Amino acid sequence: MALTEIIVKYNGNISAVADSFNSYAEILSSNYAILSIDTNEINRLYSFPEIEDIELPKKLYLGANTDLTSSCILSVQNPYSYNLNGNGTIIGIIDSGIDYTHIDFRNTDGSTRILYLWDQTVDGSPPADFNEGTEYTQFQINSALQSDNPFNIVPSNDFNGHGTAVAGIAAGNNGIAFNADLIIVKVGRNSGDFFTRSTDIMRAVRYIISKSRELQKPVAINMSFGMNSGSHTGNSLFEEYLSEISAEWKNVLVIPTGNEGGAGHHFNGLLKSNQIKEIEFFTASGITDFYLSLWKNFADTFAVELIFPNGISSGVINIENRLKTVRVDNMTLTVIYGQPTRYSTEQEIYFNISANENYIRAGLWKLRIIPSTIVDGEINIWLPTIEEVTAKTYFSNPSVYNTMTLPSTAHKIIRVSGYNDRIGNIAEFSGNGVPDTTLIPDIAAPAVNVISARSGGGYDYFTGTSFAAPFVTGSAALMMQWGIVNGNSPFLYGERIKAFLRLGARRSDGIIYPNQTFGYGTLCLSNSVSYMERYQWGGFEFV
């Protein structure tokens, strides 16, 4: 029996629903849960009135920084100024793990600054209310550090190095919130081509917020992941869950906009009635599978046809097929016509191409769209992220807009784009929002050649929006220390952090803000803290 994890939005007794599938409901909140059920029984979920919506988990890939001075952080850390260092706060890192032996995460006596490390990839003793992985406590990590072979006692490591670098920027001893406690969740399925599932991220967020509430400490959570499979409107169940849980306890969720700005993985076009549109794209060699996620207005109807690099056609596929499978050489194409959901009037047509053996044929592909009835006409198509299919997979005529990866398109999170703080330009790879809309970054932070902790010891340079986000995560922790821990602003978390970051951002003359690249400007923490002070009158804050 093949079991599939399903994200469900529910009301009432979800446990009773799970019982009817001989399953278990992993409850994430009063409205969201994860069910693991037989793949063949997914459709039966719709028959239960308790189920409001369902969503299959998606894969998210790591999105692979330069100076605390350019972000106005050093002056805030200065003992003779605000003297902020993260004390009394928690930094949560959801990533590829951490090299807990690295000196950057240890106190002067050699003990760890990590309160908890949940490794979802190591079978053993999971945290309470969870079913996978192993939870390591501060006591266990300290015991490991005192031994000659620490990884024999706590066998969790960061083989990718991504999580260690991210944690080093946000909360390393040479980073921003260098006195903050750490809660680490290692997500993922392997240590090579690193990816994780949206369900893993959801579990990790719930875990960190629950622990922070138990400890009665505010928390800033960093999630440097991204994917292109979705409508990019912030309305998937995954993204809605992040928006909902952002209102629980005293937290801030920080997510980078991804590295898709110059990847050529987004196509935007306009259809006309009775006029066939042909869209060309290229695939790199060495790929075993990829997808196309096409989003359209449900009022528009059209058929599709895919021409493989060898010139063979998939044949015309339309709505009557709903689900169509075509085999060409060693490749299998699956096309699914989706339906509108309770949160969107858009329709997705999803193409999945996989190799039955070896690799997918590299070269030029053509997607033909054959219109029937066109009312709106706009279409958006996304290829997988650069981490999945490399820079050699791209549309021949791409759009640089609407290239922020999911879940940075979620609401009530802080979206961070990346810029080169040495020259002041937005990084070419940084994901862009949509001009003249609210779907834009909130703030930009350094993302090119940032020095941080290297897994295995020492330090290295890192580039990517993944390493811009922890600048903001660490800054948020310092802001919450000033407000919550020091008693200056007890409600300084969530959207209020975002608002002060936007207000204090640096903006250049001659540029209109907010915009699709920088958002409201570049991170300047001292400005934000100064504005926080101004919003106190006589030591009392009106909110």
VENFENCOR-V935004 format. One record per residue. N is the residue number from 1. PHI is phi in whole degrees, -180 to 180 (none if undefined). BURIAL is 1 if it has 9 or more other ideal C-beta (glycine too) atoms within 8 Angstrom, else 0. Layout:
n->N phi->PHI burial->BURIAL
n->N phi->PHI burial->BURIAL
This chain:
n->1 phi->none burial->0
n->2 phi->-89 burial->0
n->3 phi->-95 burial->0
n->4 phi->-127 burial->1
n->5 phi->-78 burial->1
n->6 phi->-126 burial->1
n->7 phi->-82 burial->1
n->8 phi->-124 burial->1
n->9 phi->-102 burial->1
n->10 phi->-137 burial->1
n->11 phi->-137 burial->0
n->12 phi->79 burial->0
n->13 phi->-93 burial->0
n->14 phi->-71 burial->1
n->15 phi->-65 burial->0
n->16 phi->-65 burial->1
n->17 phi->-63 burial->1
n->18 phi->-61 burial->1
n->19 phi->-60 burial->0
n->20 phi->-70 burial->0
n->21 phi->-107 burial->1
n->22 phi->53 burial->0
n->23 phi->-125 burial->1
n->24 phi->-132 burial->0
n->25 phi->-90 burial->1
n->26 phi->-90 burial->1
n->27 phi->-80 burial->0
n->28 phi->-97 burial->1
n->29 phi->-161 burial->1
n->30 phi->-70 burial->0
n->31 phi->-125 burial->0
n->32 phi->-126 burial->1
n->33 phi->-152 burial->1
n->34 phi->-119 burial->1
n->35 phi->-113 burial->1
n->36 phi->-113 burial->1
n->37 phi->-133 burial->1
n->38 phi->-60 burial->1
n->39 phi->-53 burial->0
n->40 phi->-72 burial->0
n->41 phi->-106 burial->1
n->42 phi->-59 burial->1
n->43 phi->-61 burial->0
n->44 phi->-67 burial->0
n->45 phi->-59 burial->1
n->46 phi->-66 burial->0
n->47 phi->-81 burial->0
n->48 phi->-95 burial->0
n->49 phi->-64 burial->0
n->50 phi->-70 burial->1
n->51 phi->-89 burial->1
n->52 phi->-93 burial->1
n->53 phi->-166 burial->1
n->54 phi->-135 burial->1
n->55 phi->-155 burial->1
n->56 phi->-76 burial->0
n->57 phi->-68 burial->1
n->58 phi->-115 burial->1
n->59 phi->-85 burial->1
n->60 phi->-120 burial->1
n->61 phi->-114 burial->1
n->62 phi->-63 burial->1
n->63 phi->-103 burial->1
n->64 phi->-60 burial->1
n->65 phi->none burial->1
n->66 phi->none burial->1
n->67 phi->-149 burial->0
n->68 phi->-69 burial->0
n->69 phi->-70 burial->0
n->70 phi->-64 burial->1
n->71 phi->-96 burial->1
n->72 phi->57 burial->1
n->73 phi->-99 burial->1
n->74 phi->-58 burial->0
n->75 phi->-68 burial->1
n->76 phi->-77 burial->1
n->77 phi->-75 burial->1
n->78 phi->-54 burial->1
n->79 phi->-58 burial->0
n->80 phi->-93 burial->0
n->81 phi->-116 burial->0
n->82 phi->-85 burial->1
n->83 phi->56 burial->0
n->84 phi->-100 burial->1
n->85 phi->-141 burial->1
n->86 phi->95 burial->1
n->87 phi->-56 burial->0
n->88 phi->85 burial->0
n->89 phi->-116 burial->1
n->90 phi->-124 burial->1
n->91 phi->-105 burial->1
n->92 phi->-102 burial->1
n->93 phi->-118 burial->1
n->94 phi->-107 burial->1
n->95 phi->-165 burial->1
n->96 phi->-85 burial->1
n->97 phi->107 burial->1
n->98 phi->-155 burial->1
n->99 phi->-83 burial->1
n->100 phi->-69 burial->1
n->101 phi->-82 burial->0
n->102 phi->-63 burial->1
n->103 phi->-62 burial->0
n->104 phi->-68 burial->1
n->105 phi->-118 burial->1
n->106 phi->-125 burial->1
n->107 phi->-74 burial->0
n->108 phi->-63 burial->0
n->109 phi->-88 burial->0
n->110 phi->92 burial->0
n->111 phi->-76 burial->0
n->112 phi->-84 burial->1
n->113 phi->-94 burial->1
n->114 phi->-87 burial->1
n->115 phi->-78 burial->1
n->116 phi->-144 burial->1
n->117 phi->-132 burial->1
n->118 phi->-103 burial->1
n->119 phi->-97 burial->1
n->120 phi->-72 burial->1
n->121 phi->-96 burial->1
n->122 phi->-109 burial->1
n->123 phi->-68 burial->0
n->124 phi->165 burial->0
n->125 phi->-120 burial->0
n->126 phi->-72 burial->1
n->127 phi->-63 burial->1
n->128 phi->-57 burial->0
n->129 phi->75 burial->0
n->130 phi->-126 burial->1
n->131 phi->-114 burial->0
n->132 phi->-128 burial->0
n->133 phi->81 burial->1
n->134 phi->-137 burial->1
n->135 phi->-100 burial->1
n->136 phi->-112 burial->1
n->137 phi->-91 burial->0
n->138 phi->-60 burial->1
n->139 phi->-61 burial->0
n->140 phi->-66 burial->1
n->141 phi->-66 burial->1
n->142 phi->-64 burial->1
n->143 phi->-62 burial->1
n->144 phi->-64 burial->1
n->145 phi->-64 burial->1
n->146 phi->-85 burial->0
n->147 phi->-96 burial->1
n->148 phi->-76 burial->0
n->149 phi->-129 burial->0
n->150 phi->-57 burial->1
n->151 phi->-75 burial->1
n->152 phi->-76 burial->0
n->153 phi->-96 burial->1
n->154 phi->-120 burial->1
n->155 phi->-82 burial->0
n->156 phi->-122 burial->1
n->157 phi->-141 burial->0
n->158 phi->-104 burial->1
n->159 phi->-74 burial->0
n->160 phi->-80 burial->1
n->161 phi->92 burial->1
n->162 phi->-64 burial->1
n->163 phi->-65 burial->1
n->164 phi->-62 burial->1
n->165 phi->-66 burial->1
n->166 phi->-61 burial->1
n->167 phi->-63 burial->1
n->168 phi->-63 burial->1
n->169 phi->-69 burial->1
n->170 phi->-71 burial->1
n->171 phi->-147 burial->1
n->172 phi->-69 burial->1
n->173 phi->-62 burial->0
n->174 phi->-108 burial->0
n->175 phi->-101 burial->1
n->176 phi->-91 burial->1
n->177 phi->-94 burial->1
n->178 phi->-76 burial->1
n->179 phi->-113 burial->0
n->180 phi->-74 burial->1
n->181 phi->-78 burial->1
n->182 phi->-122 burial->1
n->183 phi->-123 burial->1
n->184 phi->-114 burial->1
n->185 phi->-123 burial->1
n->186 phi->-90 burial->1
n->187 phi->-111 burial->1
n->188 phi->126 burial->1
n->189 phi->-119 burial->0
n->190 phi->-157 burial->0
n->191 phi->-108 burial->0
n->192 phi->-103 burial->0
n->193 phi->-77 burial->0
n->194 phi->-74 burial->1
n->195 phi->-147 burial->1
n->196 phi->-140 burial->1
n->197 phi->-105 burial->1
n->198 phi->-60 burial->1
n->199 phi->-64 burial->1
n->200 phi->-64 burial->1
n->201 phi->-64 burial->1
n->202 phi->-60 burial->1
n->203 phi->-61 burial->1
n->204 phi->-63 burial->1
n->205 phi->-63 burial->1
n->206 phi->-60 burial->1
n->207 phi->-61 burial->1
n->208 phi->-66 burial->1
n->209 phi->-67 burial->1
n->210 phi->-63 burial->0
n->211 phi->-64 burial->1
n->212 phi->-66 burial->1
n->213 phi->-64 burial->1
n->214 phi->-59 burial->0
n->215 phi->-85 burial->1
n->216 phi->58 burial->0
n->217 phi->-128 burial->1
n->218 phi->-68 burial->1
n->219 phi->-137 burial->1
n->220 phi->-112 burial->1
n->221 phi->-111 burial->1
n->222 phi->-108 burial->1
n->223 phi->-129 burial->1
n->224 phi->-94 burial->1
n->225 phi->-129 burial->1
n->226 phi->-163 burial->1
n->227 phi->-150 burial->1
n->228 phi->-111 burial->1
n->229 phi->-82 burial->1
n->230 phi->161 burial->1
n->231 phi->-78 burial->1
n->232 phi->62 burial->1
n->233 phi->-118 burial->0
n->234 phi->82 burial->1
n->235 phi->-114 burial->1
n->236 phi->-73 burial->1
n->237 phi->-60 burial->1
n->238 phi->-56 burial->1
n->239 phi->-71 burial->1
n->240 phi->-64 burial->1
n->241 phi->-63 burial->1
n->242 phi->-61 burial->1
n->243 phi->-65 burial->1
n->244 phi->-68 burial->1
n->245 phi->-73 burial->1
n->246 phi->-65 burial->1
n->247 phi->-90 burial->0
n->248 phi->-91 burial->1
n->249 phi->53 burial->0
n->250 phi->-109 burial->1
n->251 phi->-134 burial->1
n->252 phi->-135 burial->1
n->253 phi->-108 burial->1
n->254 phi->-120 burial->1
n->255 phi->-138 burial->1
n->256 phi->-75 burial->1
n->257 phi->-80 burial->1
n->258 phi->90 burial->1
n->259 phi->-111 burial->1
n->260 phi->-100 burial->1
n->261 phi->-56 burial->1
n->262 phi->-111 burial->0
n->263 phi->-81 burial->1
n->264 phi->74 burial->1
n->265 phi->-104 burial->1
n->266 phi->-123 burial->1
n->267 phi->-120 burial->1
n->268 phi->-125 burial->1
n->269 phi->-151 burial->0
n->270 phi->-125 burial->0
n->271 phi->-93 burial->1
n->272 phi->-125 burial->0
n->273 phi->-58 burial->0
n->274 phi->60 burial->0
n->275 phi->-128 burial->0
n->276 phi->-68 burial->0
n->277 phi->-113 burial->1
n->278 phi->-113 burial->0
n->279 phi->-117 burial->1
n->280 phi->-102 burial->1
n->281 phi->-149 burial->1
n->282 phi->-119 burial->1
n->283 phi->-119 burial->1
n->284 phi->-82 burial->1
n->285 phi->-80 burial->0
n->286 phi->83 burial->0
n->287 phi->-99 burial->1
n->288 phi->-97 burial->0
n->289 phi->-163 burial->1
n->290 phi->-157 burial->1
n->291 phi->-136 burial->1
n->292 phi->-123 burial->1
n->293 phi->-112 burial->1
n->294 phi->-103 burial->1
n->295 phi->-120 burial->1
n->296 phi->-144 burial->1
n->297 phi->-70 burial->1
n->298 phi->-63 burial->1
n->299 phi->-72 burial->0
n->300 phi->-86 burial->1
n->301 phi->-125 burial->0
n->302 phi->-160 burial->1
n->303 phi->-101 burial->1
n->304 phi->-130 burial->1
n->305 phi->-147 burial->1
n->306 phi->-112 burial->1
n->307 phi->-102 burial->1
n->308 phi->-73 burial->1
n->309 phi->-58 burial->1
n->310 phi->-86 burial->0
n->311 phi->89 burial->0
n->312 phi->-78 burial->0
n->313 phi->-94 burial->0
n->314 phi->-75 burial->1
n->315 phi->85 burial->0
n->316 phi->-78 burial->0
n->317 phi->-121 burial->1
n->318 phi->-129 burial->1
n->319 phi->-62 burial->0
n->320 phi->-63 burial->0
n->321 phi->-78 burial->1
n->322 phi->58 burial->0
n->323 phi->-134 burial->0
n->324 phi->-132 burial->1
n->325 phi->-119 burial->0
n->326 phi->-130 burial->1
n->327 phi->-112 burial->0
n->328 phi->-132 burial->1
n->329 phi->52 burial->0
n->330 phi->-95 burial->0
n->331 phi->-114 burial->1
n->332 phi->-121 burial->1
n->333 phi->-105 burial->1
n->334 phi->-120 burial->1
n->335 phi->-118 burial->1
n->336 phi->-124 burial->1
n->337 phi->-88 burial->1
n->338 phi->-82 burial->0
n->339 phi->-130 burial->0
n->340 phi->-61 burial->0
n->341 phi->-115 burial->0
n->342 phi->-65 burial->0
n->343 phi->-107 burial->0
n->344 phi->-156 burial->0
n->345 phi->-90 burial->0
n->346 phi->-82 burial->1
n->347 phi->-123 burial->1
n->348 phi->-102 burial->1
n->349 phi->-112 burial->1
n->350 phi->-109 burial->1
n->351 phi->-112 burial->1
n->352 phi->-122 burial->1
n->353 phi->-119 burial->1
n->354 phi->-134 burial->1
n->355 phi->-91 burial->1
n->356 phi->-73 burial->0
n->357 phi->-156 burial->0
n->358 phi->58 burial->0
n->359 phi->-127 burial->1
n->360 phi->-68 burial->1
n->361 phi->-63 burial->1
n->362 phi->-80 burial->1
n->363 phi->131 burial->0
n->364 phi->-88 burial->0
n->365 phi->-114 burial->1
n->366 phi->-133 burial->1
n->367 phi->-106 burial->1
n->368 phi->-103 burial->1
n->369 phi->-112 burial->1
n->370 phi->-112 burial->1
n->371 phi->-69 burial->1
n->372 phi->-117 burial->0
n->373 phi->-121 burial->0
n->374 phi->-117 burial->1
n->375 phi->-108 burial->0
n->376 phi->-97 burial->0
n->377 phi->98 burial->1
n->378 phi->-78 burial->1
n->379 phi->-129 burial->1
n->380 phi->-130 burial->1
n->381 phi->-130 burial->1
n->382 phi->-124 burial->1
n->383 phi->-89 burial->1
n->384 phi->-62 burial->1
n->385 phi->-70 burial->1
n->386 phi->-62 burial->1
n->387 phi->-67 burial->0
n->388 phi->-91 burial->0
n->389 phi->-125 burial->1
n->390 phi->69 burial->0
n->391 phi->-75 burial->0
n->392 phi->-90 burial->1
n->393 phi->-112 burial->1
n->394 phi->-167 burial->1
n->395 phi->-78 burial->1
n->396 phi->-73 burial->0
n->397 phi->-136 burial->0
n->398 phi->-83 burial->1
n->399 phi->-111 burial->0
n->400 phi->-84 burial->0
n->401 phi->-86 burial->1
n->402 phi->57 burial->1
n->403 phi->-112 burial->1
n->404 phi->-70 burial->1
n->405 phi->-85 burial->1
n->406 phi->-74 burial->1
n->407 phi->-98 burial->1
n->408 phi->-68 burial->1
n->409 phi->-85 burial->1
n->410 phi->-67 burial->1
n->411 phi->-92 burial->0
n->412 phi->62 burial->1
n->413 phi->-122 burial->1
n->414 phi->-99 burial->1
n->415 phi->-95 burial->1
n->416 phi->-121 burial->1
n->417 phi->-93 burial->1
n->418 phi->-121 burial->1
n->419 phi->-137 burial->1
n->420 phi->-91 burial->1
n->421 phi->-72 burial->1
n->422 phi->-77 burial->0
n->423 phi->-119 burial->0
n->424 phi->87 burial->0
n->425 phi->-92 burial->0
n->426 phi->-63 burial->1
n->427 phi->-69 burial->1
n->428 phi->-56 burial->0
n->429 phi->-83 burial->1
n->430 phi->-63 burial->1
n->431 phi->-64 burial->1
n->432 phi->-101 burial->1
n->433 phi->-86 burial->1
n->434 phi->-106 burial->1
n->435 phi->-56 burial->0
n->436 phi->62 burial->0
n->437 phi->-134 burial->0
n->438 phi->-87 burial->0
n->439 phi->-87 burial->1
n->440 phi->-140 burial->1
n->441 phi->-63 burial->1
n->442 phi->-87 burial->1
n->443 phi->-160 burial->1
n->444 phi->-111 burial->1
n->445 phi->-137 burial->1
n->446 phi->-57 burial->1
n->447 phi->-141 burial->1
n->448 phi->-125 burial->1
n->449 phi->53 burial->1
n->450 phi->-93 burial->1
n->451 phi->-85 burial->1
n->452 phi->-155 burial->1
n->453 phi->-64 burial->1
n->454 phi->-107 burial->1
n->455 phi->-60 burial->1
n->456 phi->100 burial->0
n->457 phi->114 burial->0
n->458 phi->81 burial->0
n->459 phi->-138 burial->0
n->460 phi->-153 burial->0
n->461 phi->-98 burial->0
n->462 phi->-135 burial->1
n->463 phi->-132 burial->1
n->464 phi->140 burial->1
n->465 phi->-67 burial->1
n->466 phi->-55 burial->1
n->467 phi->-97 burial->1
n->468 phi->-81 burial->1
n->469 phi->-56 burial->1
n->470 phi->-66 burial->1
n->471 phi->-60 burial->1
n->472 phi->-76 burial->1
n->473 phi->-61 burial->1
n->474 phi->-63 burial->1
n->475 phi->-63 burial->1
n->476 phi->-62 burial->1
n->477 phi->-64 burial->1
n->478 phi->-65 burial->1
n->479 phi->-65 burial->1
n->480 phi->-70 burial->1
n->481 phi->-62 burial->1
n->482 phi->-60 burial->1
n->483 phi->-82 burial->1
n->484 phi->-88 burial->1
n->485 phi->-67 burial->1
n->486 phi->-85 burial->0
n->487 phi->78 burial->0
n->488 phi->-85 burial->1
n->489 phi->-158 burial->1
n->490 phi->-65 burial->0
n->491 phi->-108 burial->0
n->492 phi->-87 burial->1
n->493 phi->-160 burial->1
n->494 phi->61 burial->1
n->495 phi->-65 burial->0
n->496 phi->-68 burial->1
n->497 phi->-61 burial->1
n->498 phi->-59 burial->1
n->499 phi->-63 burial->0
n->500 phi->-73 burial->1
n->501 phi->-64 burial->1
n->502 phi->-63 burial->1
n->503 phi->-62 burial->1
n->504 phi->-86 burial->1
n->505 phi->-62 burial->1
n->506 phi->-79 burial->1
n->507 phi->-129 burial->0
n->508 phi->-91 burial->0
n->509 phi->-64 burial->0
n->510 phi->86 burial->0
n->511 phi->-114 burial->0
n->512 phi->-86 burial->0
n->513 phi->-120 burial->1
n->514 phi->-71 burial->0
n->515 phi->-137 burial->1
n->516 phi->-78 burial->1
n->517 phi->-110 burial->1
n->518 phi->-87 burial->1
n->519 phi->67 burial->1
n->520 phi->-94 burial->1
n->521 phi->131 burial->1
n->522 phi->-99 burial->1
n->523 phi->-56 burial->1
n->524 phi->-141 burial->1
n->525 phi->-62 burial->1
n->526 phi->-62 burial->1
n->527 phi->-62 burial->1
n->528 phi->-63 burial->1
n->529 phi->-65 burial->1
n->530 phi->-62 burial->1
n->531 phi->-66 burial->1
n->532 phi->-60 burial->1
n->533 phi->-64 burial->0
n->534 phi->-64 burial->0
n->535 phi->-85 burial->1
n->536 phi->-109 burial->1
n->537 phi->-116 burial->0
n->538 phi->60 burial->0
n->539 phi->80 burial->0
n->540 phi->-117 burial->0
n->541 phi->-104 burial->1
n->542 phi->-94 burial->0
n->543 phi->-132 burial->0
